Amino acid sequence: MSRIRLTQIRSTIKRPARQVKTMEALGLKKINSSVEHNVTPQIMGMVERVRHLLKVEELEA
């Protein structure tokens, strides 16, 4: 299964509560924090909702 690394590059200040909760659900709390996730439809749906706040990198297996 492929993996992606998500890095928060923009603040969640003055963002809708739905976007803030999505970022927290992805495990991101501060700018420049990173997490790795398996690529699943659920994760990719959350990434699409907050793509403007993230940098997404595909990791090689």
C-alpha atoms as a printed R data frame, in Angstrom:
   type eleno elety resid chain resno       x      y      z
1  ATOM     1    CA   MET     A     1   0.000  0.000  0.000
2  ATOM     2    CA   SER     A     2   1.361  3.417 -0.880
3  ATOM     3    CA   ARG     A     3   1.954  6.125  1.682
4  ATOM     4    CA   ILE     A     4   1.874  9.909  1.654
5  ATOM     5    CA   ARG     A     5   3.532 12.504  3.861
6  ATOM     6    CA   LEU     A     6   1.395 15.523  4.746
7  ATOM     7    CA   THR     A     7   3.026 18.734  5.940
8  ATOM     8    CA   GLN     A     8   0.990 21.684  7.189
9  ATOM     9    CA   ILE     A     9   2.173 24.827  5.381
10 ATOM    10    CA   ARG     A    10  -0.592 27.300  6.254
11 ATOM    11    CA   SER     A    11  -2.357 28.238  9.475
12 ATOM    12    CA   THR     A    12  -5.865 27.154 10.435
13 ATOM    13    CA   ILE     A    13  -6.576 30.548 11.996
14 ATOM    14    CA   LYS     A    14  -9.718 32.119 10.481
15 ATOM    15    CA   ARG     A    15 -10.632 28.855  8.736
16 ATOM    16    CA   PRO     A    16 -14.044 27.176  8.993
17 ATOM    17    CA   ALA     A    17 -14.406 24.790 11.920
18 ATOM    18    CA   ARG     A    18 -14.824 21.889  9.497
19 ATOM    19    CA   GLN     A    19 -11.342 22.497  8.073
20 ATOM    20    CA   VAL     A    20  -9.797 22.863 11.538
21 ATOM    21    CA   LYS     A    21 -11.328 19.539 12.630
22 ATOM    22    CA   THR     A    22 -10.150 17.838  9.447
23 ATOM    23    CA   MET     A    23  -6.579 18.991 10.095
24 ATOM    24    CA   GLU     A    24  -6.776 17.680 13.661
25 ATOM    25    CA   ALA     A    25  -8.169 14.367 12.405
26 ATOM    26    CA   LEU     A    26  -5.190 14.078 10.061
27 ATOM    27    CA   GLY     A    27  -2.892 14.620 13.065
28 ATOM    28    CA   LEU     A    28  -1.653 18.107 12.131
29 ATOM    29    CA   LYS     A    29  -1.566 20.817 14.785
30 ATOM    30    CA   LYS     A    30   1.213 23.278 13.925
31 ATOM    31    CA   ILE     A    31   2.760 24.748 10.812
32 ATOM    32    CA   ASN     A    32   5.620 22.587  9.486
33 ATOM    33    CA   SER     A    33   4.407 19.498 11.361
34 ATOM    34    CA   SER     A    34   4.325 16.326  9.253
35 ATOM    35    CA   VAL     A    35   2.514 13.009  9.419
36 ATOM    36    CA   GLU     A    36   2.515  9.917  7.232
37 ATOM    37    CA   HIS     A    37  -0.639  8.041  6.258
38 ATOM    38    CA   ASN     A    38  -1.548  5.076  4.090
39 ATOM    39    CA   VAL     A    39  -3.404  6.118  0.959
40 ATOM    40    CA   THR     A    40  -7.071  5.248  1.488
41 ATOM    41    CA   PRO     A    41 -10.213  6.826  0.035
42 ATOM    42    CA   GLN     A    42 -11.022  8.301  3.465
43 ATOM    43    CA   ILE     A    43  -7.623  9.957  3.881
44 ATOM    44    CA   MET     A    44  -7.598 11.248  0.308
45 ATOM    45    CA   GLY     A    45 -11.071 12.763  0.834
46 ATOM    46    CA   MET     A    46  -9.820 14.641  3.894
47 ATOM    47    CA   VAL     A    47  -6.702 15.776  2.016
48 ATOM    48    CA   GLU     A    48  -8.850 17.182 -0.818
49 ATOM    49    CA   ARG     A    49 -10.861 19.260  1.680
50 ATOM    50    CA   VAL     A    50  -7.763 20.991  3.081
51 ATOM    51    CA   ARG     A    51  -5.307 20.710  0.163
52 ATOM    52    CA   HIS     A    52  -4.714 24.491  0.229
53 ATOM    53    CA   LEU     A    53  -3.248 24.146  3.756
54 ATOM    54    CA   LEU     A    54  -0.989 21.157  3.007
55 ATOM    55    CA   LYS     A    55   2.016 19.985  1.082
56 ATOM    56    CA   VAL     A    56   1.490 16.389 -0.065
57 ATOM    57    CA   GLU     A    57   4.408 14.104 -0.925
58 ATOM    58    CA   GLU     A    58   4.160 10.542 -2.187
59 ATOM    59    CA   LEU     A    59   6.585  8.176 -0.467
60 ATOM    60    CA   GLU     A    60   8.260  5.295 -2.232
61 ATOM    61    CA   ALA     A    61   7.679  1.858 -0.792
